[in-house]
Structures are given as C-alpha cells and as structure tokens.
Amino acid sequence: LTLSRQLGNKRQLSKALSGLADLRLAEAKLDEARVLYDEALALDRERGDLAIVGIDLSNLAMTSISLGLGDRARGLVREGLAIAEEIESKRVGVAQLVCSAGLAASLSEWKCAGCLYGATEALWAQMGFHRERADEAFLAPLIARARGALGDAAFPAAESAGRSLSYEEAIAQAFGADVVATGHYARVERDAELDKVFEAAGFAVVTPELLDVDDQIRLFGERVLPAYPPRLSEKARAQLEHRIAQVRPHHAGQPAHVLRRAV
C-alpha cells in the first residue's frame, strides 16, 4: 500500500486498498475496512472504471450492513445495480445480489434471504466464479441466522426456489421484497402543482409520497424535469439541484449520463 501511494498509480493503489480492506473485513475490523473501501471507491470513480466501481460499491455495502448502516447499504446496492445494467455486467449485478441477501437477513427477512442466497450460489456457479474470503466472512453468519430462523425444512425450500431464478428474476426478487427498493420514505408536503407534474409524466398522484427520496430525485431528473420544466415547483427544483450538488463531486470528469444515473 505504501509503495502504491509512492508510485502514484491510481489503479494499483485502488487494488492495494481493496485488498487490505478485504482482509480487514474478513477479520471483522469493520471501521478500518470502511475507510479503505471508501478511498478505493473514490479513486475508481476518478478513473471512470465502472466495472470496478460496481465491485467497490458491493464491498462497501457489505461493510455498511455489518456496521448496521442498512440505509446506506441500500443506496450503494441500488447504484451498483444501475451500473450493472448500464455496462451489462452480471458479475457486478450478482455482487449486489450477495449484498441484498445479507441485507435481507439483517432485516429478518428470512425467506427472502434464503431465496437470494440460493440465487447467488447458482449464478456464481453458472459464471464460473467463487466467493471471495471477505464475501464469505460477511455472508456466512447472516445466512446462518436465516437458516436457524426458518428451520431445516423452510430454509432449503427458499434456497431451492432461489436457485431456480434467472438473473433478471433474482434482481426482481430483491426489489419486489422491498429489500433494496425501500429506505427512509419521504413524507413530503402535498403540492398541487407537483401532483399535476407527476400525473402528466405518467405517475399516480400519490407517487411523490410513496417513493424513496433518491427515487424521487431520479424520476425528477429522468422524466419530469426535461418534459415539464416550467411547471416544476421551486421546492422540487431545489431538491433536485441539491441532490446534483451532492453527487457531482464524486463524478468529476465523467460523462453526463453517469452523473444523471447517480442522481
């Protein structure tokens, strides 16, 4: 790690940081792992290597779950899945599903945890990959809890159901069970103007109250703002601009579509 810093090669430094973080995660030195993964992620964002960023996100999500930071983990996994879709990488996508299985177990969603665990086991085997030491250290105790909670009959049934899922079905399972899709819900004040904007963009009037804050911002950016900018309330516009300001520093020098997806 010291040599990589001295050489100034960002790719080599990122690999060294991630390797040491993997070791710290396997040793349950979670705070140290989080700091190292954060630094690696920042470097890989600067380099614009989305495949590596996707893996960094899953590593940081695992650490966040182990630290009890479920809401942060959800955001990291959502971004990782968006990257997997963008670059068409099943490896990145399955890495997020591993996190989703652990997140489900941490939330006592035992059946979902068993199902997603089975899906990731089958998908890794199909792709010819195996779990890294850090992945196993993260997932094993969580799945053991799920196995113990469900029992000797129900857990294997959930795992078997997961093994039968396709990649796309496994991702749908993670979202459908609200493991990844939910978080702190936005209890926004009803705004008649905003209702009309969302209704015109094809959403139900109640949508603004039901969406996660991050998803509201994404929909503002992707479907509402470009189509109906004159009718967007100042409150909604300020919320969008604030989110862009938060995200932009982490995506400096990257293409505009990367910033839009992160927002």
Disulfide bonds with the S-S distance in Angstrom:
none
